[in-house]
Structure formats: C-alpha cells, structure tokens
Amino acid sequence: MRTKKWPRVALTFGLLPLFLLLPVLTVSAQSDLHIRITQVDTSAFPQVTVYVSVTDAAGEPVGVEPERIQLSENGQAIQSPEMSGSGEIGPLTTLLVMDVSGSMNNNAKIDAAKQAALAYVEQMRPGDQAGLMVYNTEVTLVQPVTPDREALITAINSLAADGNTAMFDAILQAEQVLSPVGGRKAILVLTDGIDNLSQAATEDVISAIGPSGVSISTIGLGDPEQLGTNSGLDETVLRSLAEQAGGVYSYANDPESLQGLYERYARALQSEYRITFTSTSTLRDGLTRSLTVSLAGGAASEEAQYNPGGVLPEVSAQSWPLFGAILAGLLVLLFAPMAIGRLAGAFQGAGGKPKSSSKAKGRVKLK
C-alpha cells in the first residue's frame, strides 16, 4: 500500500513547480502584449472613433476581452464607451502602394512583391475592399478601390518596374484617394530604396491625414547597409513615418518573409478593436487632445494625439447671448467716433458760426 503512494507523491511534487510558475508565466505573457492606437476618426466630432490593435511580440494579433481595453482623453477615463470586439470593426479598406522603380528588377523583387500583394488580396473578407497605386518616376492609380478580387489580381499581375522613386508623392495621393472613404482604412507602402524624386516629405504626409484618419505601415525591401546609394534603404525614415501614422515598419529580405508580412498585416488589421465615445470637449476649438489606451491587468499602454480641427473657436448654444452682447459692444466702439464727429459738425452748422473766414473768401462759384 505504501509503495502505491509514491507515484502520487512524485506526481504532486512534479506538478507543484508548474503551478508555482503559472502566475509568473501569465504575467510575462501579459507584458509581451503590445497595444496601440492605429486610427482616430473625428469626422463625426464630438463623436470620436478609435481603432486599437493588440499584438504579441511577433506582431500577431491577440484576442482579449474588449472590457479590458481602457481609454482616457486628456487624462480622464472614458466612461461607458461603445466597444466592438476583435474582428468586428466592419469593412476594411486598404490601398496597396508599391514601388515599381527600376531597382525592383534586381533579384526578381518585383515578382516577390506581386506574390505578396496577391496573398494580401486572398485574405480579404466579404465587405473588404482594396486598391492598387504604384510609383516610380510617376504615381499611377492602377486599380481604384474595389471589393472585386479579380480586378485586383489582374492589376497586380500587370505591374512592371522602371524609373526612379517618388514614394512620398505617392503616399500623399493615396491619402487623397482614401479621404472620402469611411470606416477603418490603411495604406501599406512597399519600397526597396530611398525616395529620390518626391517634392513632399514625411511632415507633409503626416499633416495631410484628414479628420477620418488613416494608418500607414511601411515595408522595406532594400539593403539598409547601402544607405546613401540608390539601392539603399533608409529604415529610420520608414519607421518614423509608420509610427507617426499609427502603423508599423517591417523589413523583408526574401520573397517568403515579404509574403508573410503582407499576410500578417492583413490578420492584424482584421482583428482590431473599435471604441466610440463622445468627447467631453465638444467644440472644434483647434486644440489638440491626448488619448491613452491600456490593458487592464497589464503593463501595455500607448499614447496618441488628435485634433478635431477648427480655425476659429466654435460657440456653444448657451454662449450665444454673451457672444451677441460682446459683438454689439464692439460695433458701438467702432462707429461711436464717426457718430460723434457728425454730431459735432451739425452743432457747429446750426450755430451759424463759419469754420474759417479766409476759406469763405476764397470760394469760387461755378455756373
């Protein structure tokens, strides 16, 4: 009987370290999560819609309870926001912006780019739509935004590489294409070299993002070791652009990793969360607001900013009487000197006192 107890004792003491380590493993897994704000839509302000991504250390989407996502505006927690869970953000609109400059012919990079773009299209869900824009010496919208997969596949297969690189000009035009589109929208930019032709720069791209917002992710396919040459890759610029526009930067050095990046981007975009709330500052006063998103029970958090727009401060309905009184006072101050001058002139004329006898003698009456 005693010998039969030994397996149980051994099993108990064997599992004990695992149970002791379980809380540590859970905390470690939570700390590896990355939460970030990818898009802020203020087109219906004071209603604001925020899109949030939760990924692991490898960039793969992670499902969490929507209630764990906490959002605050200017340091104040948002109470009772409208939450949509992972995969419930609605239709996704993507504009694929691809480098087709002459360097893309090296090592068959253009073929790898085509296969990666085709893989992205294959993951589109019903209701999703995409478009294709390419750039070299010129920027061309090869395929306008459409839910038609066959049209997208035909457009991708038609690509050929030649010319120089005008990446920033292409992104500016991509923003214009997506400007009237509502909901979640993203730009995916692929480049294998340094922009050597654009009139625009990173600052122009960031300032051109409209009220409905758009995220920009970048993929580098060039050689970071040859920075300063036409075949080099400025990862600092690409990373900065993506981070400022709610996206991510990734590097690919072979066709397989490039296709994997496009597929991972698709999964991450489709697995985001949507939070809608009404701002406590309801006027479009041109002031920048800060947003902070975090996970309850975890260390992951990120800050972002948005501006509702407005050149002149708006006036609330309760302030109209005060505004009218101030305006009337300003009008009185403006026209009072003129009215006083006219009254003074009329008074002098009524007293029959000439303004100047010398001027009276010098008058000539024309007949």
C-alpha positions in Angstrom: 0.0 0.0 0.0 2.8 2.4 0.8 4.5 1.7 -2.5 1.4 2.8 -4.4 1.5 6.2 -2.8 4.9 7.0 -4.2 3.7 7.7 -7.8 1.0 10.1 -6.4 3.6 11.9 -4.2 6.0 12.1 -7.1 3.3 13.5 -9.4 2.2 16.0 -6.8 5.7 17.3 -6.3 6.4 17.2 -10.0 3.4 19.4 -10.8 4.0 21.8 -7.9 6.7 23.9 -9.6 4.5 24.2 -12.7 1.6 25.6 -10.6 4.0 28.0 -8.8 5.4 29.2 -12.1 1.9 29.7 -13.7 1.3 33.2 -12.3 4.8 34.2 -13.4 4.2 32.9 -17.0 0.8 34.7 -17.1 2.4 38.0 -16.1 5.2 37.5 -18.6 2.7 36.8 -21.4 0.7 39.9 -20.5 3.8 42.1 -20.5 4.7 40.9 -24.1 1.4 42.3 -25.4 1.6 45.5 -27.4 -1.5 47.8 -27.6 -1.5 50.8 -29.9 -3.9 53.3 -31.5 -4.0 52.8 -35.2 -6.6 55.3 -36.4 -8.6 58.2 -34.9 -11.8 59.2 -36.8 -13.1 62.7 -35.8 -15.3 63.2 -38.9 -18.4 63.0 -36.7 -16.9 65.0 -33.8 -17.7 65.3 -30.9 -18.2 61.6 -31.5 -14.8 60.0 -31.9 -14.0 56.6 -33.1 -10.7 55.0 -32.1 -9.3 51.8 -33.7 -7.0 49.7 -31.4 -4.6 46.9 -32.2 -3.4 44.3 -29.7 -0.5 42.1 -30.8 2.2 39.9 -29.3 5.9 40.3 -29.6 5.9 38.8 -33.1 3.2 41.2 -34.3 0.5 38.6 -34.4 -3.0 39.7 -33.3 -4.1 38.6 -29.8 -7.7 38.3 -28.7 -8.6 40.0 -25.4 -11.9 40.8 -23.7 -12.9 44.2 -25.0 -13.7 45.3 -21.5 -10.0 45.1 -20.6 -9.2 47.9 -23.1 -9.2 51.2 -21.2 -9.2 54.6 -23.0 -8.7 58.0 -21.5 -8.9 61.5 -23.0 -6.7 64.2 -21.6 -6.0 62.0 -18.6 -9.7 61.4 -17.8 -11.1 57.8 -18.2 -13.8 57.4 -20.9 -16.9 56.2 -19.2 -19.1 53.6 -20.9 -17.7 53.8 -24.4 -19.2 51.7 -27.2 -16.9 48.7 -27.8 -16.6 46.4 -30.7 -14.6 43.2 -30.3 -11.8 41.7 -32.4 -12.8 41.2 -36.0 -15.9 43.4 -35.5 -14.6 46.7 -36.9 -16.6 46.5 -40.1 -15.3 46.6 -43.6 -11.6 47.3 -44.1 -10.3 49.5 -46.9 -6.7 49.1 -47.9 -4.6 50.9 -50.5 -1.5 49.0 -51.6 1.2 51.5 -52.5 4.0 49.7 -54.3 7.5 50.7 -55.5 7.9 49.8 -59.2 11.2 51.7 -59.8 13.9 50.1 -61.9 15.7 48.7 -58.8 12.8 46.4 -58.2 14.0 44.4 -61.2 17.1 43.3 -59.2 16.9 39.8 -57.7 13.3 39.5 -59.0 12.0 41.7 -56.2 9.1 42.9 -58.4 7.9 39.3 -58.7 8.1 38.8 -54.9 6.1 42.0 -54.4 3.4 40.8 -56.8 3.1 37.4 -54.9 2.9 39.2 -51.6 0.2 41.6 -52.8 -1.8 38.6 -54.2 -1.6 36.9 -50.8 -3.0 40.0 -49.2 -5.9 40.1 -51.6 -6.6 36.4 -50.9 -7.2 37.2 -47.2 -9.8 39.9 -47.9 -13.1 39.2 -46.1 -16.6 39.8 -47.6 -17.2 43.5 -47.5 -13.5 44.4 -47.5 -12.1 46.4 -50.4 -8.6 47.4 -51.7 -6.9 49.5 -54.4 -3.5 49.5 -56.0 -1.2 52.5 -56.5 2.3 52.3 -57.9 5.1 54.8 -58.1 8.4 55.3 -59.9 9.1 58.5 -61.8 5.3 59.0 -61.8 2.4 58.0 -59.5 -0.3 55.8 -61.0 -3.6 54.6 -59.5 -3.6 51.2 -61.3 -6.8 50.0 -59.7 -9.2 52.2 -57.8 -10.6 50.9 -54.5 -12.9 47.9 -55.2 -14.2 44.8 -53.5 -13.6 42.9 -56.8 -10.7 40.4 -56.2 -10.4 39.5 -59.8 -9.9 43.1 -60.8 -7.2 43.5 -58.1 -5.4 40.3 -59.2 -5.4 41.5 -62.8 -4.0 44.9 -61.8 -1.2 43.3 -59.7 -0.2 40.8 -62.4 0.2 43.7 -64.9 2.9 45.5 -62.9 6.4 46.2 -64.4 9.4 48.0 -62.9 11.2 51.0 -64.4 12.4 54.6 -63.4 13.2 56.4 -60.2 11.4 56.6 -56.8 8.8 59.1 -55.7 7.4 57.5 -52.5 6.2 60.5 -50.5 4.3 62.0 -53.5 2.6 58.6 -53.9 1.5 58.5 -50.3 0.1 62.0 -50.5 -2.0 60.9 -53.5 -3.0 57.7 -51.6 -4.3 59.8 -48.7 -6.4 61.8 -51.2 -7.9 58.6 -52.7 -8.9 57.3 -49.2 -10.1 60.7 -47.9 -13.8 60.2 -48.8 -13.8 56.6 -47.5 -15.3 56.0 -44.1 -14.5 53.3 -41.5 -11.2 51.5 -41.0 -8.7 52.3 -43.7 -5.0 51.7 -44.1 -2.1 52.4 -46.5 0.5 49.7 -47.0 3.7 51.0 -48.6 6.4 48.8 -50.1 9.8 50.3 -51.1 13.2 48.9 -51.9 15.1 52.2 -52.0 15.4 55.8 -51.0 13.0 58.4 -52.2 15.0 60.4 -54.8 12.3 62.3 -56.7 9.4 63.4 -54.4 8.6 67.0 -53.7 6.9 66.0 -50.4 8.5 64.7 -47.2 7.4 62.9 -44.0 6.0 66.1 -42.5 3.7 66.7 -45.5 2.3 63.2 -45.3 1.5 63.4 -41.6 -0.1 66.8 -41.8 -2.2 65.7 -44.8 -4.0 63.0 -42.8 -7.6 64.1 -42.6 -10.3 64.0 -39.9 -11.3 60.5 -40.7 -7.7 59.4 -40.2 -5.7 56.7 -41.9 -2.8 54.4 -40.8 0.3 54.0 -42.8 2.5 50.9 -42.5 5.8 50.6 -44.3 7.8 47.6 -45.6 11.4 47.8 -46.6 12.7 45.5 -49.3 16.1 47.2 -49.9 19.5 47.0 -48.3 19.9 49.0 -45.1 23.7 48.5 -45.3 23.9 50.6 -48.5 22.3 53.7 -47.1 23.3 56.7 -49.2 23.1 54.8 -52.5 20.2 54.4 -54.9 19.8 50.8 -53.7 20.0 51.7 -50.0 17.1 51.7 -47.6 16.5 54.5 -45.0 14.9 52.5 -42.2 14.9 55.5 -39.9 12.6 57.4 -42.2 10.3 54.5 -42.9 10.0 53.6 -39.2 9.3 57.2 -38.2 6.6 57.6 -40.9 4.8 54.4 -39.7 5.0 55.3 -36.0 3.6 58.8 -36.6 0.7 57.4 -38.7 -0.4 54.6 -36.5 1.3 51.9 -38.5 4.3 49.6 -38.1 7.6 49.2 -40.0 8.9 45.8 -41.0 11.8 44.6 -43.1 11.8 41.8 -45.6 14.9 40.3 -47.2 13.4 37.4 -49.2 10.1 36.6 -51.0 8.9 34.3 -48.2 9.3 36.9 -45.5 7.7 39.6 -47.7 4.6 37.5 -48.3 4.5 36.6 -44.6 4.5 40.3 -43.7 1.6 41.1 -46.0 -0.4 38.2 -44.6 0.4 39.2 -41.0 -0.6 42.8 -41.7 -4.0 41.6 -43.1 -4.6 39.5 -40.0 -3.7 42.3 -37.6 -5.9 44.8 -39.4 -8.9 42.5 -39.5 -8.5 41.7 -35.7 -8.6 45.3 -34.4 -11.0 46.7 -31.8 -13.2 49.8 -32.3 -14.1 52.2 -29.5 -16.6 55.0 -30.0 -17.1 57.8 -27.4 -18.3 61.4 -27.1 -15.6 63.9 -26.3 -16.1 65.9 -23.1 -14.8 69.0 -25.0 -17.5 69.2 -27.7 -16.3 72.2 -29.6 -14.0 72.1 -32.6 -11.6 74.6 -31.0 -8.5 73.6 -32.8 -6.9 72.3 -29.6 -5.0 69.0 -29.6 -6.4 66.3 -27.3 -4.3 63.4 -25.9 -5.6 59.8 -25.9 -4.2 56.9 -23.8 -5.1 53.3 -24.3 -4.1 50.5 -22.0 -4.9 46.9 -21.0 -6.4 46.3 -17.5 -4.2 44.0 -15.6 -1.2 44.5 -18.0 1.6 47.0 -18.4 0.9 47.6 -22.1 -0.2 51.2 -22.9 0.3 53.8 -25.6 -0.5 57.5 -26.1 -1.7 59.3 -29.2 -3.0 62.7 -30.1 -5.8 64.1 -32.2 -7.1 67.5 -33.2 -10.8 68.0 -34.0 -9.9 70.9 -36.3 -11.4 74.3 -36.4 -9.6 77.6 -37.2 -11.8 79.8 -35.0 -13.3 78.5 -31.8 -16.9 77.4 -32.0 -19.5 79.0 -29.8 -21.9 76.8 -27.8 -25.7 77.4 -27.8 -25.6 78.7 -24.2 -23.0 81.3 -25.1 -24.9 83.0 -28.0 -26.4 85.8 -25.8 -23.0 86.6 -24.4 -21.4 86.5 -27.8 -24.1 88.8 -29.2 -23.6 91.3 -26.4 -19.8 91.4 -27.0 -20.4 91.8 -30.7 -22.8 94.7 -30.1 -20.3 96.4 -27.8 -17.5 96.1 -30.4 -19.8 97.7 -33.1 -20.6 100.6 -30.8 -16.9 101.2 -30.2 -16.2 101.0 -33.9 -18.9 103.5 -35.0 -19.0 105.8 -32.0 -16.2 108.2 -33.1 -17.9 108.6 -36.5 -21.2 109.4 -35.0 -19.7 111.9 -32.5 -17.9 113.7 -35.3 -21.1 114.1 -37.4 -23.0 115.4 -34.4 -20.3 118.0 -33.7 -20.4 119.2 -37.3 -24.1 119.5 -37.2 -24.0 121.5 -34.0 -21.5 124.0 -35.4 -23.6 124.4 -38.5 -26.7 125.1 -36.5 -25.0 128.0 -34.6 -24.2 129.9 -37.8 -20.5 130.1 -36.9 -18.3 129.9 -40.0 -15.4 127.4 -39.8 -12.9 129.9 -41.4 -13.5 133.3 -42.9 -10.4 133.1 -45.1 -11.7 129.9 -46.7 -15.0 131.5 -47.3 -13.4 134.4 -49.3 -11.6 132.1 -51.5 -14.5 130.1 -52.7 -15.5 130.3 -56.4 -19.0 129.5 -57.5 -19.2 127.8 -60.9 -22.1 128.5 -63.1 
